[in-house]
Amino acid sequence: MAKVNIPLMIGARYSRAKRRNGFISFISAISMIGIALGAWVIITVVSIMNGFGNELRGRILDVTPHVTITAQGGWLTDWKKLAPELASRSDIQGFAPYIYAQGLSTLGNRVTGALVRGVLPDYEGNVSVVPDNMWEGEFASLQAGQYNVILGEGLANKLGASLGDKVTLIAPRSQSTPAGMMPRLRRFSVTGIFGGIGPDDFDGALAFIHLKDAAKLFKTGEQVSGLRLTMEEPYQARQVAGEIAADLDFRYLVDNWTRQHKSFFRALEVERRMTFIVLFLVVAVAAFNIVSTLVMVVTDKRADIAILRTLGLSPKGVMGIFFVQGVMSGVIGTLIGTIAGVLTALNITTIINFVEGLIGYQLFPADVYIITDFPAELRWSDVWTVVVVSISISMLATLYPSWQASKTQPAEALRYE
């Protein structure tokens, strides 16, 4: 005959039984609901934060070179000699030279700052998504000597520019003329406008011109600012950058996107962890309700505990009864909250669209926020963390009331019964 686990059987029965004290039942239900809400909120919010982080990371990687190579002194003079070395690497998807400088752009009475990037159109498609996101015109319109310019959508709006307009680009370096020192400037024809990629400030100041036109405007000669590289696996950029630097005998400065945006992504991770901790306090608060519930149950069941003790149940067995009862509330609440959180995270876009349609208001307007939807990424490691921690908190909450129950003395409890 199988041995019956008395504490488990009685504890489970106490959990299912209708209590004479309705207030205790109410507190028990509140604690279970609190744990369920805590698990639900944690899984949903953390999944949304994961999705936001990945979306921002993807948008940044769309417009940021995975690896950059520049010269120790600033300007790279022999980038063509590096081309065979880079082309031979299978982990590099493409590379392109660039000239990058700050200046001013003017159209009529409007003046605004501009980040001018000189590029080779034939190379740029290998390292940038800009050629694939042209709203007007074509990226191939950048031809050497024609002085054409492609503006970001934000910069075009600031200048009030459209296709065919003449935009003047002013270089920060001045030139000596008979009339004195004058800024270097050149009029460019707007042949294209791009947008819809990267953070909002990416297309708010960026202007593309041909590499040779940039060399003439900024007086760089055959020099370039550096080489931009893209990789098949962007998350291996740090390793590949180190290998490239070693292959080039550390004669060049080789940087990667993980260093360039380290502070930003570290802030995202810190925010995610702190949100995780703060939301777990919801579960901790619900666990305090388990403590109060079990304390009242122990007081209500003193006579029953005394009878069980006289029948031979050990203090350890009494402690097990109330431990099982408290843990069952935590387990049931955690399972309900976990299922609700997983379903919410997997269908968050549908839910948000329904809510926006119901209230007639867009929660993340496109003209204010970089990301206008709710991209959620459910990670099962987070789900298991929520389950384990929530149940562990529930177990800890039952220890003190269970211990108090085990100290009940039968003679004292039955004296007035």
C-alpha positions as a LaTeX table, in Angstrom:
\begin{tabular}{lrrr}
\hline
Residue & $x$ (\AA) & $y$ (\AA) & $z$ (\AA) \\
\hline
Met1 & 0.00 & 0.00 & 0.00 \\
Ala2 & 1.40 & 3.40 & $-1.00$ \\
Lys3 & 2.42 & 5.71 & 1.80 \\
Val4 & 0.16 & 8.75 & 2.07 \\
Asn5 & 1.80 & 12.16 & 2.41 \\
Ile6 & $-0.34$ & 13.55 & 5.23 \\
Pro7 & 0.89 & 17.19 & 5.09 \\
Leu8 & 0.41 & 17.35 & 1.32 \\
Met9 & $-3.06$ & 15.80 & 1.47 \\
Ile10 & $-4.32$ & 18.02 & 4.29 \\
Gly11 & $-2.68$ & 21.14 & 2.90 \\
Ala12 & $-4.30$ & 20.60 & $-0.50$ \\
Arg13 & $-7.65$ & 19.96 & 1.18 \\
Tyr14 & $-7.38$ & 23.18 & 3.21 \\
Ser15 & $-6.66$ & 25.07 & $-0.02$ \\
Arg16 & $-9.78$ & 23.71 & $-1.73$ \\
Ala17 & $-12.14$ & 23.82 & 1.22 \\
Lys18 & $-14.60$ & 26.65 & 1.76 \\
Arg19 & $-13.63$ & 28.52 & 4.91 \\
Arg20 & $-16.06$ & 29.58 & 7.56 \\
Asn21 & $-14.30$ & 32.94 & 7.75 \\
Gly22 & $-15.13$ & 34.75 & 4.53 \\
Phe23 & $-12.56$ & 37.46 & 5.20 \\
Ile24 & $-9.74$ & 34.90 & 5.16 \\
Ser25 & $-10.99$ & 33.58 & 1.83 \\
Phe26 & $-11.08$ & 37.10 & 0.45 \\
Ile27 & $-7.47$ & 37.82 & 1.53 \\
Ser28 & $-6.37$ & 34.49 & 0.06 \\
Ala29 & $-8.01$ & 35.32 & $-3.27$ \\
Ile30 & $-6.44$ & 38.78 & $-3.26$ \\
Ser31 & $-2.96$ & 37.33 & $-2.71$ \\
Met32 & $-3.45$ & 34.87 & $-5.57$ \\
Ile33 & $-4.73$ & 37.61 & $-7.88$ \\
Gly34 & $-1.84$ & 39.88 & $-6.85$ \\
Ile35 & 0.76 & 37.26 & $-7.76$ \\
Ala36 & $-1.02$ & 36.58 & $-11.06$ \\
Leu37 & $-1.10$ & 40.30 & $-11.92$ \\
Gly38 & 2.56 & 40.65 & $-10.98$ \\
Ala39 & 3.67 & 37.78 & $-13.24$ \\
Trp40 & 1.43 & 39.04 & $-16.05$ \\
Val41 & 2.78 & 42.59 & $-15.88$ \\
Ile42 & 6.42 & 41.48 & $-15.62$ \\
Ile43 & 6.29 & 39.20 & $-18.66$ \\
Thr44 & 4.35 & 41.71 & $-20.74$ \\
Val45 & 6.48 & 44.78 & $-19.89$ \\
Val46 & 9.83 & 42.99 & $-20.18$ \\
Ser47 & 8.80 & 41.50 & $-23.53$ \\
Ile48 & 7.86 & 44.98 & $-24.81$ \\
Met49 & 11.18 & 46.37 & $-23.57$ \\
Asn50 & 13.01 & 43.52 & $-25.34$ \\
Gly51 & 11.16 & 44.38 & $-28.53$ \\
Phe52 & 11.91 & 48.10 & $-28.20$ \\
Gly53 & 15.58 & 47.36 & $-27.60$ \\
Asn54 & 15.82 & 45.11 & $-30.65$ \\
Glu55 & 13.93 & 47.61 & $-32.79$ \\
Leu56 & 16.20 & 50.47 & $-31.78$ \\
Arg57 & 19.27 & 48.29 & $-32.24$ \\
Gly58 & 18.09 & 47.29 & $-35.70$ \\
Arg59 & 17.37 & 50.89 & $-36.71$ \\
Ile60 & 20.77 & 52.00 & $-35.51$ \\
Leu61 & 22.49 & 49.15 & $-37.34$ \\
Asp62 & 20.64 & 50.13 & $-40.52$ \\
Val63 & 22.39 & 53.49 & $-40.59$ \\
Thr64 & 25.57 & 52.86 & $-38.59$ \\
Pro65 & 28.63 & 51.10 & $-40.01$ \\
His66 & 29.36 & 47.87 & $-38.20$ \\
Val67 & 33.10 & 48.54 & $-38.37$ \\
Thr68 & 35.05 & 51.67 & $-39.36$ \\
Ile69 & 38.70 & 51.98 & $-40.36$ \\
Thr70 & 40.40 & 55.36 & $-40.05$ \\
Ala71 & 44.00 & 56.51 & $-40.02$ \\
Gln72 & 45.94 & 57.24 & $-36.85$ \\
Gly73 & 46.35 & 60.85 & $-37.93$ \\
Gly74 & 42.75 & 61.39 & $-39.02$ \\
Trp75 & 42.62 & 61.19 & $-42.83$ \\
Leu76 & 43.04 & 57.89 & $-44.67$ \\
Thr77 & 45.28 & 58.23 & $-47.73$ \\
Asp78 & 45.65 & 54.65 & $-48.95$ \\
Trp79 & 42.17 & 53.19 & $-48.72$ \\
Lys80 & 42.47 & 51.54 & $-52.15$ \\
Lys81 & 45.40 & 49.46 & $-50.89$ \\
Leu82 & 43.17 & 48.05 & $-48.15$ \\
Ala83 & 40.44 & 46.97 & $-50.57$ \\
Pro84 & 41.99 & 43.57 & $-51.55$ \\
Glu85 & 42.57 & 42.69 & $-47.89$ \\
Leu86 & 38.97 & 43.48 & $-46.96$ \\
Ala87 & 37.45 & 41.85 & $-50.04$ \\
Ser88 & 39.18 & 38.57 & $-49.19$ \\
Arg89 & 37.37 & 38.25 & $-45.84$ \\
Ser90 & 34.20 & 36.16 & $-46.00$ \\
Asp91 & 32.72 & 37.75 & $-42.86$ \\
Ile92 & 32.65 & 41.23 & $-44.44$ \\
Gln93 & 29.58 & 41.90 & $-46.55$ \\
Gly94 & 30.81 & 45.16 & $-48.07$ \\
Phe95 & 32.92 & 48.25 & $-47.56$ \\
Ala96 & 32.88 & 51.81 & $-48.85$ \\
Pro97 & 35.06 & 54.91 & $-48.50$ \\
Tyr98 & 33.53 & 58.12 & $-47.19$ \\
Ile99 & 34.29 & 61.75 & $-46.44$ \\
Tyr100 & 32.42 & 63.07 & $-43.44$ \\
Ala101 & 32.34 & 66.75 & $-42.48$ \\
Gln102 & 30.10 & 69.29 & $-40.82$ \\
Gly103 & 28.93 & 72.40 & $-42.56$ \\
Leu104 & 26.00 & 74.66 & $-43.29$ \\
Ser105 & 23.25 & 74.30 & $-45.86$ \\
Thr106 & 21.23 & 77.23 & $-47.18$ \\
Leu107 & 18.25 & 77.67 & $-49.45$ \\
Gly108 & 16.82 & 81.13 & $-49.83$ \\
Asn109 & 16.63 & 82.69 & $-46.39$ \\
Arg110 & 16.81 & 79.36 & $-44.57$ \\
Val111 & 20.08 & 78.22 & $-43.00$ \\
Thr112 & 20.66 & 75.03 & $-41.01$ \\
Gly113 & 23.51 & 72.78 & $-40.00$ \\
Ala114 & 24.31 & 69.80 & $-42.19$ \\
Leu115 & 26.35 & 66.63 & $-41.86$ \\
Val116 & 27.78 & 66.16 & $-45.33$ \\
Arg117 & 28.84 & 62.68 & $-46.36$ \\
Gly118 & 30.80 & 62.15 & $-49.56$ \\
Val119 & 30.27 & 58.64 & $-50.95$ \\
Leu120 & 30.72 & 56.49 & $-54.02$ \\
Pro121 & 27.23 & 55.40 & $-55.16$ \\
Asp122 & 28.50 & 52.07 & $-56.50$ \\
Tyr123 & 29.94 & 51.19 & $-53.08$ \\
Glu124 & 27.34 & 52.77 & $-50.83$ \\
Gly125 & 24.68 & 50.14 & $-51.49$ \\
Asn126 & 26.94 & 47.55 & $-49.84$ \\
Val127 & 27.10 & 49.37 & $-46.51$ \\
Ser128 & 23.90 & 51.45 & $-46.23$ \\
Val129 & 20.15 & 51.07 & $-46.63$ \\
Val130 & 19.80 & 54.67 & $-47.84$ \\
Pro131 & 19.83 & 53.74 & $-51.57$ \\
Asp132 & 16.89 & 51.40 & $-50.90$ \\
Asn133 & 14.89 & 54.04 & $-49.03$ \\
Met134 & 14.74 & 56.88 & $-51.53$ \\
Trp135 & 11.44 & 58.73 & $-51.32$ \\
Glu136 & 12.19 & 60.84 & $-54.36$ \\
Gly137 & 14.85 & 60.56 & $-57.04$ \\
Glu138 & 17.57 & 57.94 & $-57.33$ \\
Phe139 & 20.79 & 57.48 & $-55.38$ \\
Ala140 & 22.68 & 56.83 & $-58.64$ \\
Ser141 & 22.07 & 60.50 & $-59.55$ \\
Leu142 & 25.23 & 61.33 & $-57.57$ \\
Gln143 & 27.75 & 61.74 & $-60.38$ \\
Ala144 & 31.23 & 63.19 & $-60.03$ \\
Gly145 & 31.44 & 66.78 & $-61.23$ \\
Gln146 & 27.68 & 67.31 & $-61.51$ \\
Tyr147 & 27.39 & 68.59 & $-57.92$ \\
Asn148 & 24.17 & 66.83 & $-57.04$ \\
Val149 & 23.01 & 66.31 & $-53.47$ \\
Ile150 & 20.59 & 63.89 & $-51.80$ \\
Leu151 & 18.98 & 65.23 & $-48.64$ \\
Gly152 & 17.43 & 63.53 & $-45.67$ \\
Glu153 & 13.71 & 64.08 & $-45.35$ \\
Gly154 & 14.14 & 66.07 & $-42.12$ \\
Leu155 & 16.84 & 68.32 & $-43.62$ \\
Ala156 & 14.76 & 68.88 & $-46.75$ \\
Asn157 & 11.82 & 69.98 & $-44.59$ \\
Lys158 & 13.99 & 72.42 & $-42.63$ \\
Leu159 & 15.22 & 74.00 & $-45.86$ \\
Gly160 & 11.90 & 73.72 & $-47.68$ \\
Ala161 & 13.80 & 71.91 & $-50.46$ \\
Ser162 & 12.37 & 69.74 & $-53.21$ \\
Leu163 & 13.75 & 68.06 & $-56.31$ \\
Gly164 & 15.51 & 70.50 & $-58.62$ \\
Asp165 & 16.18 & 73.18 & $-56.00$ \\
Lys166 & 19.66 & 74.63 & $-55.60$ \\
Val167 & 21.06 & 74.14 & $-52.12$ \\
Thr168 & 24.31 & 75.83 & $-51.09$ \\
Leu169 & 26.69 & 73.81 & $-48.92$ \\
Ile170 & 29.22 & 75.81 & $-46.91$ \\
Ala171 & 32.42 & 74.16 & $-45.65$ \\
Pro172 & 33.85 & 75.16 & $-42.27$ \\
Arg173 & 37.30 & 75.79 & $-43.75$ \\
Ser174 & 37.78 & 79.23 & $-45.26$ \\
Gln175 & 39.85 & 80.16 & $-48.31$ \\
Ser176 & 42.04 & 83.15 & $-48.98$ \\
Thr177 & 40.80 & 85.55 & $-51.67$ \\
Pro178 & 41.78 & 89.08 & $-52.74$ \\
Ala179 & 38.81 & 90.26 & $-50.64$ \\
Gly180 & 40.13 & 88.41 & $-47.58$ \\
Met181 & 39.22 & 85.10 & $-45.95$ \\
Met182 & 36.00 & 83.71 & $-47.39$ \\
Pro183 & 34.15 & 80.47 & $-46.56$ \\
Arg184 & 34.23 & 77.69 & $-49.11$ \\
Leu185 & 30.80 & 77.13 & $-50.60$ \\
Arg186 & 29.21 & 75.37 & $-53.57$ \\
Arg187 & 25.71 & 75.15 & $-54.99$ \\
Phe188 & 24.29 & 71.65 & $-55.38$ \\
Ser189 & 21.17 & 70.48 & $-57.18$ \\
Val190 & 18.75 & 68.40 & $-55.11$ \\
Thr191 & 18.28 & 65.14 & $-57.02$ \\
Gly192 & 16.90 & 62.93 & $-54.28$ \\
Ile193 & 15.31 & 62.75 & $-50.82$ \\
Phe194 & 15.49 & 59.75 & $-48.50$ \\
Gly195 & 13.74 & 58.99 & $-45.21$ \\
Gly196 & 12.00 & 56.46 & $-43.03$ \\
Ile197 & 15.15 & 54.88 & $-41.60$ \\
Gly198 & 17.08 & 55.15 & $-38.36$ \\
Pro199 & 16.37 & 57.58 & $-35.52$ \\
Asp200 & 14.60 & 60.83 & $-36.37$ \\
Asp201 & 17.80 & 62.88 & $-36.15$ \\
Phe202 & 19.50 & 60.73 & $-38.80$ \\
Asp203 & 17.72 & 62.30 & $-41.76$ \\
Gly204 & 17.36 & 65.66 & $-40.02$ \\
Ala205 & 20.85 & 66.86 & $-40.94$ \\
Leu206 & 22.41 & 64.36 & $-43.37$ \\
Ala207 & 23.25 & 65.20 & $-46.97$ \\
Phe208 & 24.95 & 62.86 & $-49.47$ \\
Ile209 & 27.19 & 64.08 & $-52.27$ \\
His210 & 29.66 & 62.32 & $-54.53$ \\
Leu211 & 33.05 & 61.51 & $-52.97$ \\
Lys212 & 34.98 & 63.57 & $-55.56$ \\
Asp213 & 32.65 & 66.54 & $-55.12$ \\
Ala214 & 33.19 & 66.33 & $-51.36$ \\
Ala215 & 36.97 & 66.21 & $-51.88$ \\
Lys216 & 36.80 & 69.45 & $-53.86$ \\
Leu217 & 34.46 & 71.16 & $-51.40$ \\
Phe218 & 36.49 & 70.24 & $-48.32$ \\
Lys219 & 39.93 & 70.28 & $-50.02$ \\
Thr220 & 40.88 & 66.73 & $-49.01$ \\
Gly221 & 42.56 & 65.68 & $-52.25$ \\
Glu222 & 42.81 & 61.88 & $-52.52$ \\
Gln223 & 42.25 & 61.42 & $-48.80$ \\
Val224 & 39.05 & 60.10 & $-47.21$ \\
Ser225 & 37.74 & 60.12 & $-43.67$ \\
Gly226 & 37.78 & 56.33 & $-43.55$ \\
Leu227 & 36.19 & 53.08 & $-44.64$ \\
Arg228 & 32.78 & 51.83 & $-43.53$ \\
Leu229 & 32.26 & 48.07 & $-43.29$ \\
Thr230 & 29.16 & 45.95 & $-42.92$ \\
Met231 & 29.14 & 42.34 & $-41.79$ \\
Glu232 & 27.01 & 39.26 & $-42.23$ \\
Glu233 & 26.78 & 38.98 & $-38.41$ \\
Pro234 & 26.73 & 42.48 & $-36.83$ \\
Tyr235 & 26.99 & 41.04 & $-33.31$ \\
Gln236 & 30.45 & 39.71 & $-34.11$ \\
Ala237 & 31.69 & 43.20 & $-34.95$ \\
Arg238 & 33.93 & 43.46 & $-31.90$ \\
Gln239 & 35.71 & 40.20 & $-32.68$ \\
Val240 & 36.09 & 40.97 & $-36.39$ \\
Ala241 & 37.33 & 44.50 & $-35.67$ \\
Gly242 & 40.07 & 43.06 & $-33.47$ \\
Glu243 & 41.08 & 40.58 & $-36.17$ \\
Ile244 & 41.20 & 43.29 & $-38.84$ \\
Ala245 & 43.31 & 45.54 & $-36.61$ \\
Ala246 & 45.76 & 42.69 & $-36.03$ \\
Asp247 & 45.90 & 41.81 & $-39.75$ \\
Leu248 & 46.72 & 45.47 & $-40.52$ \\
Asp249 & 49.50 & 45.47 & $-37.88$ \\
Phe250 & 47.56 & 48.01 & $-35.79$ \\
Arg251 & 48.54 & 50.78 & $-38.18$ \\
Tyr252 & 44.93 & 51.98 & $-38.37$ \\
Leu253 & 42.17 & 52.81 & $-35.93$ \\
Val254 & 39.53 & 50.07 & $-36.20$ \\
Asp255 & 36.30 & 50.79 & $-34.32$ \\
Asn256 & 32.95 & 49.00 & $-34.17$ \\
Trp257 & 29.34 & 49.87 & $-33.42$ \\
Thr258 & 29.32 & 48.19 & $-30.00$ \\
Arg259 & 31.83 & 50.77 & $-28.76$ \\
Gln260 & 30.33 & 53.73 & $-30.56$ \\
His261 & 26.90 & 53.17 & $-28.97$ \\
Lys262 & 28.01 & 51.44 & $-25.77$ \\
Ser263 & 26.49 & 54.01 & $-23.40$ \\
Phe264 & 23.12 & 53.90 & $-25.17$ \\
Phe265 & 22.76 & 50.12 & $-25.11$ \\
Arg266 & 24.10 & 49.93 & $-21.55$ \\
Ala267 & 21.40 & 52.41 & $-20.50$ \\
Leu268 & 18.76 & 50.23 & $-22.17$ \\
Glu269 & 20.00 & 47.14 & $-20.33$ \\
Val270 & 20.14 & 48.93 & $-16.97$ \\
Glu271 & 16.60 & 50.22 & $-17.52$ \\
Arg272 & 15.42 & 46.72 & $-18.37$ \\
Arg273 & 16.97 & 45.23 & $-15.24$ \\
Met274 & 15.63 & 47.93 & $-12.96$ \\
Thr275 & 12.15 & 47.51 & $-14.43$ \\
Phe276 & 12.43 & 43.78 & $-13.79$ \\
Ile277 & 13.34 & 44.41 & $-10.13$ \\
Val278 & 10.66 & 47.05 & $-9.56$ \\
Leu279 & 7.92 & 44.92 & $-11.06$ \\
Phe280 & 8.93 & 41.97 & $-8.90$ \\
Leu281 & 7.99 & 44.14 & $-5.93$ \\
Val282 & 4.39 & 43.67 & $-7.07$ \\
Val283 & 4.84 & 39.94 & $-6.50$ \\
Ala284 & 6.52 & 40.62 & $-3.15$ \\
Val285 & 3.56 & 42.74 & $-2.01$ \\
Ala286 & 1.17 & 39.97 & $-3.03$ \\
Ala287 & 3.31 & 37.51 & $-1.09$ \\
Phe288 & 2.75 & 39.57 & 2.08 \\
Asn289 & $-0.93$ & 38.80 & 1.64 \\
Ile290 & $-0.04$ & 35.10 & 1.76 \\
Val291 & 1.66 & 35.72 & 5.12 \\
Ser292 & $-1.39$ & 37.48 & 6.55 \\
Thr293 & $-3.71$ & 34.80 & 5.16 \\
Leu294 & $-1.76$ & 31.94 & 6.69 \\
Val295 & $-1.41$ & 33.73 & 10.04 \\
Met296 & $-5.19$ & 34.06 & 10.23 \\
Val297 & $-5.68$ & 30.46 & 9.06 \\
Val298 & $-3.29$ & 29.21 & 11.73 \\
Thr299 & $-5.25$ & 31.15 & 14.36 \\
Asp300 & $-8.53$ & 29.79 & 12.98 \\
Lys301 & $-7.27$ & 26.18 & 12.89 \\
Arg302 & $-5.57$ & 26.00 & 16.27 \\
Ala303 & $-7.97$ & 23.34 & 17.50 \\
Asp304 & $-7.52$ & 21.25 & 14.34 \\
Ile305 & $-3.76$ & 21.55 & 14.65 \\
Ala306 & $-3.93$ & 20.41 & 18.28 \\
Ile307 & $-6.01$ & 17.36 & 17.35 \\
Leu308 & $-3.56$ & 16.41 & 14.61 \\
Arg309 & $-0.69$ & 16.76 & 17.07 \\
Thr310 & $-2.45$ & 14.46 & 19.58 \\
Leu311 & $-2.91$ & 11.92 & 16.76 \\
Gly312 & 0.84 & 11.84 & 16.30 \\
Leu313 & 1.55 & 14.42 & 13.60 \\
Ser314 & 4.97 & 15.95 & 14.15 \\
Pro315 & 5.67 & 19.72 & 14.23 \\
Lys316 & 7.43 & 19.26 & 10.90 \\
Gly317 & 4.25 & 17.73 & 9.48 \\
Val318 & 2.15 & 20.65 & 10.76 \\
Met319 & 4.59 & 23.05 & 9.15 \\
Gly320 & 4.30 & 21.12 & 5.88 \\
Ile321 & 0.50 & 21.47 & 5.85 \\
Phe322 & 0.55 & 25.26 & 5.87 \\
Phe323 & 3.60 & 25.37 & 3.64 \\
Val324 & 1.66 & 23.42 & 0.99 \\
Gln325 & $-1.37$ & 25.64 & 1.43 \\
Gly326 & 0.60 & 28.87 & 0.93 \\
Val327 & 2.69 & 27.55 & $-1.95$ \\
Met328 & $-0.41$ & 26.38 & $-3.81$ \\
Ser329 & $-1.72$ & 29.94 & $-3.81$ \\
Gly330 & 1.59 & 31.14 & $-5.19$ \\
Val331 & 1.82 & 28.40 & $-7.81$ \\
Ile332 & $-1.73$ & 28.87 & $-9.05$ \\
Gly333 & $-1.34$ & 32.66 & $-9.20$ \\
Thr334 & 2.02 & 32.36 & $-10.97$ \\
Leu335 & 0.66 & 29.93 & $-13.58$ \\
Ile336 & $-2.36$ & 32.11 & $-14.30$ \\
Gly337 & $-0.20$ & 35.24 & $-14.58$ \\
Thr338 & 2.39 & 33.46 & $-16.74$ \\
Ile339 & $-0.20$ & 32.20 & $-19.21$ \\
Ala340 & $-1.82$ & 35.65 & $-19.38$ \\
Gly341 & 1.58 & 37.33 & $-19.83$ \\
Val342 & 2.68 & 34.98 & $-22.61$ \\
Leu343 & $-0.61$ & 35.42 & $-24.49$ \\
Thr344 & $-0.45$ & 39.19 & $-24.08$ \\
Ala345 & 3.18 & 39.41 & $-25.25$ \\
Leu346 & 2.43 & 37.29 & $-28.33$ \\
Asn347 & $-0.60$ & 39.41 & $-29.27$ \\
Ile348 & 0.40 & 42.84 & $-27.99$ \\
Thr349 & 0.13 & 44.53 & $-31.40$ \\
Thr350 & $-3.45$ & 43.32 & $-31.89$ \\
Ile351 & $-4.37$ & 44.35 & $-28.35$ \\
Ile352 & $-2.86$ & 47.84 & $-28.70$ \\
Asn353 & $-4.58$ & 48.39 & $-32.06$ \\
Phe354 & $-7.88$ & 47.39 & $-30.47$ \\
Val355 & $-7.33$ & 49.77 & $-27.52$ \\
Glu356 & $-6.34$ & 52.65 & $-29.84$ \\
Gly357 & $-9.44$ & 52.06 & $-31.94$ \\
Leu358 & $-11.55$ & 51.93 & $-28.81$ \\
Ile359 & $-10.27$ & 55.21 & $-27.32$ \\
Gly360 & $-9.68$ & 56.92 & $-30.68$ \\
Tyr361 & $-6.15$ & 57.99 & $-29.75$ \\
Gln362 & $-2.73$ & 56.83 & $-30.95$ \\
Leu363 & $-0.60$ & 55.93 & $-27.95$ \\
Phe364 & 2.70 & 56.52 & $-29.77$ \\
Pro365 & 2.21 & 59.23 & $-32.42$ \\
Ala366 & 4.58 & 58.97 & $-35.39$ \\
Asp367 & 5.50 & 62.66 & $-35.21$ \\
Val368 & 6.77 & 62.30 & $-31.62$ \\
Tyr369 & 8.25 & 58.84 & $-31.19$ \\
Ile370 & 10.89 & 56.93 & $-33.16$ \\
Ile371 & 8.93 & 53.68 & $-32.85$ \\
Thr372 & 5.17 & 53.94 & $-33.25$ \\
Asp373 & 4.13 & 50.35 & $-32.57$ \\
Phe374 & 4.71 & 47.88 & $-29.74$ \\
Pro375 & 7.30 & 45.35 & $-30.91$ \\
Ala376 & 7.34 & 42.63 & $-28.24$ \\
Glu377 & 9.92 & 39.87 & $-28.08$ \\
Leu378 & 9.03 & 37.02 & $-25.74$ \\
Arg379 & 12.11 & 35.36 & $-24.27$ \\
Trp380 & 11.46 & 32.08 & $-22.55$ \\
Ser381 & 14.42 & 32.68 & $-20.24$ \\
Asp382 & 12.52 & 35.69 & $-18.85$ \\
Val383 & 9.38 & 33.61 & $-18.47$ \\
Trp384 & 11.18 & 30.91 & $-16.50$ \\
Thr385 & 12.84 & 33.56 & $-14.35$ \\
Val386 & 9.43 & 35.01 & $-13.49$ \\
Val387 & 8.02 & 31.55 & $-12.67$ \\
Val388 & 10.95 & 30.52 & $-10.48$ \\
Val389 & 11.25 & 33.83 & $-8.60$ \\
Ser390 & 7.49 & 34.17 & $-8.04$ \\
Ile391 & 7.18 & 30.66 & $-6.64$ \\
Ser392 & 10.32 & 31.17 & $-4.54$ \\
Ile393 & 8.86 & 34.37 & $-3.05$ \\
Ser394 & 5.65 & 32.48 & $-2.28$ \\
Met395 & 7.64 & 29.74 & $-0.54$ \\
Leu396 & 9.52 & 32.26 & 1.58 \\
Ala397 & 6.26 & 33.93 & 2.54 \\
Thr398 & 4.91 & 30.68 & 4.00 \\
Leu399 & 7.87 & 29.91 & 6.27 \\
Tyr400 & 7.02 & 32.13 & 9.24 \\
Pro401 & 3.28 & 31.26 & 9.50 \\
Ser402 & 4.09 & 27.56 & 9.02 \\
Trp403 & 6.74 & 27.72 & 11.73 \\
Gln404 & 4.29 & 29.41 & 14.10 \\
Ala405 & 1.76 & 26.68 & 13.40 \\
Ser406 & 4.31 & 23.98 & 14.23 \\
Lys407 & 4.85 & 25.54 & 17.67 \\
Thr408 & 1.19 & 25.10 & 18.66 \\
Gln409 & 0.86 & 23.21 & 21.96 \\
Pro410 & $-2.12$ & 20.77 & 21.97 \\
Ala411 & $-2.92$ & 21.25 & 25.67 \\
Glu412 & $-3.02$ & 25.05 & 25.38 \\
Ala413 & $-5.05$ & 24.99 & 22.18 \\
Leu414 & $-7.68$ & 22.53 & 23.53 \\
Arg415 & $-7.96$ & 23.98 & 27.03 \\
Tyr416 & $-11.15$ & 25.90 & 26.32 \\
Glu417 & $-12.56$ & 23.64 & 23.59 \\
\hline
\end{tabular}
